[in-house]
Amino acid sequence: MKYQQPIYICAICGKQHRNIEDRIKRETACFAQHQADEEKRKQKELKVQKHKEIENAYQKYITLVHEYVSKYDEPPVMNYHCKLNDKETRLIREIMESVI
């Protein structure tokens, strides 16, 4: 009977290795990649969720502006009490101009 060298299998990806050290290295790398992939997936889900929240708030905002304009025949005057950077201010102005 011929002696067979044991085969060590990565518990994450299933790749076979001839020694335990290579399997441990592989599992460490696979686990790190798995964690990175999971974090990317979570960040993507949060981005999609935040986009939906913004979209809903934007639709509500448009409805309110249209109601205001139809009632008072003028656009609402917006007094921003929070500090906005130039990019945010420009985006808000673009939104206001597109709604009215």
C-alpha positions, 0 to 999 in steps of 0.5 A, a space after each residue: 500500500 502506497 502512502 498518500 500525502 494528506 491533502 489540506 483543503 481551504 475551508 472557504 474556497 475549497 482549494 487543495 494544498 499539500 501542506 497545512 502552512 499553505 492552507 492556513 495562508 490561503 484561508 487567511 487570504 480568503 477570509 480577508 477577501 471575504 471580509 472586504 467583499 462583505 464590506 463592499 456589499 454593505 456599503 453598496 446596500 447603504 448607498 442604494 438605501 440612502 439614494 432611495 431616501 433622498 429620492 423620496 425626500 426630493 419628490 416630496 420637496 417638488 410636490 411642496 414647491 409646486 403646491 406653493 407656486 400654484 397657491 402664491 404664484 411665486 417661487 418660495 424664498 429659501 433661507 438656508 440656516 445651515 452651512 453649505 459648501 459651494 457644491 451643495 449650494 450650486 446643486 440646490 440652486 439647480 434643483 430649485 431652477 429645475 422645479 420652477 
